[in-house]
Amino acid sequence: MQGVAQERANAQIVQLIPFDSARKCMGVVVRLPGGVYRLYVKGASEILLNKATRYISDVTNEGPSDMELTCEGVKFLTDTINFYAERSLRTIGLLYKDYSQWPPIGAKVIEDDASMASFDDIFNEMTFVGIVGIQDPLRPGVSEAVKQCQGAGVIVRMVTGDNVITAQAIAAECGIFTEGGIIMEGPSFRKLTEAEMDDILPRLQVLARSSPEDKRILVRRLKELGETVAVTGDGTNDGPALKMADIGFSMGIAGTEVAKEASSIILMDDNFSSIVKAMMWGRAVNDAVRKFLQFQLTVNITAVLLTFVSAVSSADGSSVLTAVQLLWVNLIMDTFAALALATDAPTPQILNRKPTPKSAGLISLNMWKMIIGQAIFQLLVTYTLYFGGMTILGYSTENDEKPPQGTS
């Protein structure tokens, strides 16, 4: 047995079958030294198990011996798949089948190339080789990031190609799946009517064995229900869902160019925790805009009313604030003060509240209360000083009207 790289280099590949998210597998046809053509297939273990009629029973001899796959054998393999899945292992099944020639006799061929067989036509009656359990541990901080999202009023749902048991174990580990939640498979989900979908969506937490089309259907229905939807994706097939979502997050390292172009934000470290940072900055910017508007409106309402009332009440029609003073207030004092309010860095406490609805106005009711209240207070102070300042401060202009007297 040579190294993997050498084996790959020496293999005479006749046909490649790329991975397909619908059938959850991929394959390759290799011409063996004896002139036999062997089709190798790997993919979702429980799906490949349905395509097998035999299994490898003895690998000690030079050539593997196989036996018919009975009901007891199917049960044993199914229990093995579930055993791995319950421990958060992603299971991959391995199949093979030998042919005397390629394309096989009677098999359909691809229209563009008669030397290539149609995979769906020959993907049956195969020999089951084995099951591989792959551990894909959660990245550090994912569970905490999910908890922060949930505390901020964001519902996190998992849409994955893994089987139901693996998906449930991983979702429970990171805090997505909770008691009372619903787990569904993609084929069952896409068959639901809109009424049935609306009934389960509030409790749907995991969508297993799903395809990119299932993700797109989920996003479309959530948006039709008035939800603000954010989607993560890295594959080319995720493009439609990323583009349809209100906010699309693509992966900067593992993501394809199609996914990056369809997304709104690119996660440069491919880490779910970065979504929490993006949410914090998004809320901070929204708060900064509101604080800026609140400050500007308060000052400008006060300045306008003060200028108008003082000009109307004045005998000569002059305003208490000159043009230069108004420019100073608006261009210098307001600008720097508002910028100071608008550049506050986000804090973790900003996540301890529910999201702001898309339909909410830019200026909320509480903001109007603050603007009007502050404007009234400032106007009372300035009017009091303008109309009664001399009396309050005991200042008289009589001495200013007398001409200076000299000394003898």
PEQUI-V92889 format. One line per field, one symbol per residue. ss: DSSP state (A for helix, B for strand, O for the rest). psi: psi as a letter, one per 40 degrees, with the letter a starting at -180 (. if undefined). burial: b if it has 24 or more other ideal C-beta (glycine too) atoms within 12 Angstrom, else e. A space follows every 50 residues. Layout:
# PEQUI-V92889
ss: ???
psi: ???
burial: ???
This chain:
# PEQUI-V92889
ss: OOOAAAAAAAOBBBBBBBBBOOOOBBBBBBBOOOOOBBBBBBBBAAAAAO OBBBBBBBOOOOOOBBBBOOAAAAAAAAAAAAAAAOOOBBBBBBBBBBBO OOOOOOOOBBOOBBBBBOAAAAOOOBBBBBBBBBBOOOOOOAAAAAAAAA AOOOOOOBBOOOOAAAAAAAAAAAOOOOOOOBBBBAAAAAOOOAAAAAAA AOOBBBBBOOOAAAAAAAAAAAAAOOOOOBBBBOOAAAAAAAAAOOBBBB BOOOOOAAAAAAOOBBBOOOOOAAAAAAAAAAAAAAAAAAAAAAAAAAAA AAAAAAAAAAAAAOOOOOOOOOAAAAAAAAAAAAAAAAAAAAOOOOOAAA AOOOOOOOOOOOOOAAAAAAAAAAAAAAAAAAAAAAAAAAAAAOOOOAAA AOOOOOOO
psi: hiiddddddehghdhhhihhedefiiiihhhideeihhhhhiahddddde eieiihdhedidhhiiihhidddddddddddddddeffhhhhihiihiid ihiiheiiihddheehihdddegifihhdahhhhhgiiiheddddddddd deehhhihhieiiddddddddddeedhiheihhiiddddeeiidddddde ddehdhhifiidddddddddddddeeihhhiiieideeddddddidhhhi hddeiidddddeidhhhdefhddddddddddddddddddddddddddddd ddddddddddddeideeiidhidddddddddcdddddddddefhiiidee efiiihideiidhidddddddddddddddddddddddeddddefhieddd ehiihii.
burial: eeeeeeeeeeeeebbebeeebbbbbbbbbbeeeeeebbbbbbbbbbbbbb bbebbbeeeeeeeeebeebeeeebeebbebbbebbeebbbbbbbbbbbbe ebbbeebeeeeeeeebbebeebbeebbbbbbebeeeebeeebbebbebbb ebebbbbbbbbbbbbbbbbbbbbbbbbeeebbbbbbeebbebeeeebeeb beebbbbbbbbbbbbbbbbbbbeeeebbbbbbbbbebbbbbbbbbbbbbb beeebeeebbebbbbbbeeebbbbbbbbbbebbbebbbbbbbbbbbbbbb bbbebbbeebeeeeeeeeebbeeeebeebbeeebeeebeeebeeeeeeeb beeebeeeeeeeeeeebeeebeeebeebbeebeeebeeeeeeeeeeeeee eeeeeeee
